[in-house]
Amino acid sequence: MSSPSDATQATDNRLSKGCKRFPDWERHEGNKLKCPRCHKLIAVNKGSYSGVAKHEDSCKKQHAEAKKTDNKLLRDFVKAGVSAETEALLIEFVINSGSPLNLVDDKHFRKFVTALNRNYKPPSRRALSNRILSRMDNHFQAVKAWLREARSVNLTMDVWSRSSRSSFLSLMGHTIIENQLKAVVLDFRKLSGRHTAEAISAVVKDVVLQCGLVGRVRAITSDAAAVNVKAVKLLA
């Protein structure tokens, strides 16, 4: 008749064989082995490792899938960051170079960008236009905050026509903040209808109101066109 110590020894022998079969598993609490991945305890009954083998297979697959998902999330995260930075630089390029918005729809341009960064897909002309408009809104709010520090502001304006049916007005603000001369674009607007002195003065007045500059505009500079001179006089 076998003693309890003999039974314990037999169990130890079986677990030792099991540990050789599953070397990453840690022996734990008598007849149990601990999974190296999820740390779950699996019992070894009567020398059978079927439960351990089943869990090993299942847990390996789950961890492989989880790792694949984590890697994908990391790649997507990095890709999103790179794309956001690339798009910001694209917008800066289009704005500062004066390039036409339909540049991004040109197949040769898109092919060029893809060659530089296969993870980045340039936006369409419409999407680019919307993003630039969104940046303009953000710019306007930043300008308002910046101008709060100015005691007085001088304006420069320029009116120009793209064609007989399209006229635009650019208005810049100039001031001194912390002993440094600052200049910023306050607004760039398309004029509706004929660009008369009344139309120009109405736009300038609206920009001054929106920027909170009422009572702080010291001078307005423009070219000597009669329509501009009259517009400034209307604002006096």
Buried (B, 14 or more C-beta within 10 A) or exposed (E): EEEEEEEEEEBEEBBEEBBEEBEEBBBBEEBBBBBBBEEEEBEBEEEEBEBBBEBBEEBEEEBEEEEEEEEEEEEEEEEEEEBEEBBEEBBEEBEEEEEEBEBBBEEEBBEEBEEEEEEBEBBEBEEBBEBBEEBBEEBBEEBBEBBEEBEEBBBBBBBEEEEEEEBBBBBBBBBEEEEEEBEBEBBEBEBEEEBBBEBBBBBBBEBBEEBBBEEBBEEBEBEEEEBBEBBBEBBE
